[in-house]
Amino acid sequence: MRTTSYLLSVQENVMKETGKINYVEIPSRDIETTKAFFASAFGWSFVDYGPDYVAIENAGLDGGFYKSDKIASTESGSVLVVLYSSGLETTVNNVISSGGRVVQDIFDFPGGRRFHFTDPNGNEFAVWSEPNP
């Protein structure tokens, strides 16, 4: 038990280091649609904080979605949130079957391969994977 609590304490301290990215907030036109999409496509879970905000859980980095009519896209100069996948083609299929839209097909880049998609609200994300062997 002591080892487990020590490891949790170390993990919490690492996440709360000065100058390190700790939390990301993303606009959402429809919070319920956002939750359904990311739960289906990526297995995320959420904690509701009223009708206009939801925190993300099980996504690798803490964050949340806030009610907004705006969207995040690289075309408008927004930061691009990039997710990881060990099976890029499967992730493409999950995104599409969950209601997302691929806006840039899988392509190679110097560190691997990736694609871009928009969620049902129009926010742009990317997913990357290692290069094929």
C-alpha positions as CSV (number, residue, x, y, z in Angstrom):
1,M,0.0,0.0,0.0
2,R,2.8,2.4,0.9
3,T,4.4,1.8,-2.5
4,T,1.2,2.5,-4.4
5,S,0.6,5.8,-2.5
6,Y,4.2,6.8,-3.1
7,L,3.9,6.2,-6.8
8,L,0.7,8.2,-7.0
9,S,2.4,11.0,-5.2
10,V,5.3,11.0,-7.6
11,Q,3.0,10.9,-10.6
12,E,1.0,13.8,-9.3
13,N,4.2,15.9,-8.7
14,V,5.4,15.1,-12.2
15,M,2.1,16.3,-13.7
16,K,2.2,19.6,-11.7
17,E,5.7,20.7,-12.7
18,T,6.2,24.5,-13.3
19,G,6.3,25.3,-17.0
20,K,4.9,21.9,-18.1
21,I,1.7,21.6,-20.0
22,N,-0.9,20.5,-17.5
23,Y,-4.4,21.0,-19.0
24,V,-5.9,21.6,-22.4
25,E,-9.3,23.2,-23.0
26,I,-11.1,22.7,-26.3
27,P,-14.3,24.4,-27.6
28,S,-17.4,22.4,-28.2
29,R,-20.6,23.5,-29.9
30,D,-22.5,20.5,-28.4
31,I,-21.1,18.9,-25.2
32,E,-23.2,15.8,-25.4
33,T,-22.2,15.1,-29.0
34,T,-18.5,15.7,-28.1
35,K,-18.8,13.2,-25.2
36,A,-20.5,10.5,-27.4
37,F,-17.9,10.9,-30.2
38,F,-14.7,10.7,-28.0
39,A,-16.2,7.9,-25.8
40,S,-16.9,5.9,-29.0
41,A,-13.8,6.7,-31.0
42,F,-11.2,6.7,-28.3
43,G,-12.7,5.3,-25.1
44,W,-12.5,8.6,-23.1
45,S,-14.7,9.2,-20.1
46,F,-15.9,12.5,-18.7
47,V,-16.9,14.4,-15.6
48,D,-19.7,16.9,-16.0
49,Y,-19.3,20.4,-14.4
50,G,-22.6,21.9,-15.4
51,P,-24.2,22.2,-18.9
52,D,-21.3,24.2,-20.4
53,Y,-18.2,22.3,-19.3
54,V,-17.0,18.7,-19.1
55,A,-13.6,17.4,-18.0
56,I,-11.8,14.7,-20.0
57,E,-10.6,11.5,-18.3
58,N,-8.5,8.6,-19.7
59,A,-7.1,10.7,-22.5
60,G,-3.4,10.9,-21.6
61,L,-3.4,14.5,-20.6
62,D,-6.0,16.3,-18.4
63,G,-8.3,18.7,-20.2
64,G,-11.9,19.6,-20.9
65,F,-14.4,20.8,-23.4
66,Y,-16.2,24.1,-22.9
67,K,-19.4,25.3,-24.6
68,S,-18.5,27.6,-27.5
69,D,-19.7,28.4,-31.1
70,K,-16.0,28.6,-32.2
71,I,-13.9,25.7,-33.4
72,A,-10.2,24.8,-33.3
73,S,-8.7,24.3,-36.7
74,T,-5.2,24.7,-38.1
75,E,-6.7,26.8,-40.9
76,S,-7.6,29.5,-38.4
77,G,-4.2,29.2,-36.6
78,S,-5.3,27.1,-33.7
79,V,-3.1,24.7,-31.7
80,L,-3.4,21.1,-33.1
81,V,-4.0,18.4,-30.5
82,V,-2.3,15.3,-31.7
83,L,-3.3,11.9,-30.4
84,Y,-1.3,8.6,-30.6
85,S,-2.4,5.3,-32.0
86,S,-0.7,1.9,-32.2
87,G,-3.0,1.0,-35.1
88,L,-3.6,4.0,-37.3
89,E,-5.9,2.3,-39.9
90,T,-8.1,1.0,-37.1
91,T,-8.3,4.5,-35.5
92,V,-9.3,6.0,-38.9
93,N,-12.2,3.5,-39.0
94,N,-13.1,4.3,-35.4
95,V,-13.2,8.0,-36.1
96,I,-15.4,7.6,-39.1
97,S,-17.8,5.1,-37.6
98,S,-18.1,7.4,-34.5
99,G,-19.2,10.4,-36.6
100,G,-15.8,12.1,-37.3
101,R,-14.6,13.2,-40.7
102,V,-11.1,12.6,-42.1
103,V,-9.8,15.9,-43.5
104,Q,-6.3,14.7,-44.4
105,D,-5.7,11.0,-45.2
106,I,-2.8,9.1,-43.7
107,F,0.6,10.5,-44.8
108,D,4.2,9.9,-43.9
109,F,6.3,12.5,-42.0
110,P,9.9,12.2,-40.7
111,G,8.8,10.7,-37.3
112,G,6.0,8.3,-38.5
113,R,2.6,8.5,-40.1
114,R,-0.5,10.5,-39.3
115,F,-4.0,11.7,-40.4
116,H,-6.2,14.7,-39.5
117,F,-9.9,14.6,-38.7
118,T,-12.6,16.8,-37.4
119,D,-15.0,15.8,-34.6
120,P,-18.7,16.2,-35.1
121,N,-18.4,19.9,-33.9
122,G,-15.8,20.7,-36.5
123,N,-12.7,20.8,-34.2
124,E,-9.5,19.5,-36.0
125,F,-7.3,16.9,-34.4
126,A,-4.5,14.6,-35.7
127,V,-3.5,11.0,-34.8
128,W,0.0,9.8,-35.3
129,S,1.8,6.4,-35.2
130,E,5.3,5.0,-35.8
131,P,6.4,4.4,-39.4
132,N,5.6,1.0,-40.9
133,P,8.5,-1.4,-40.6
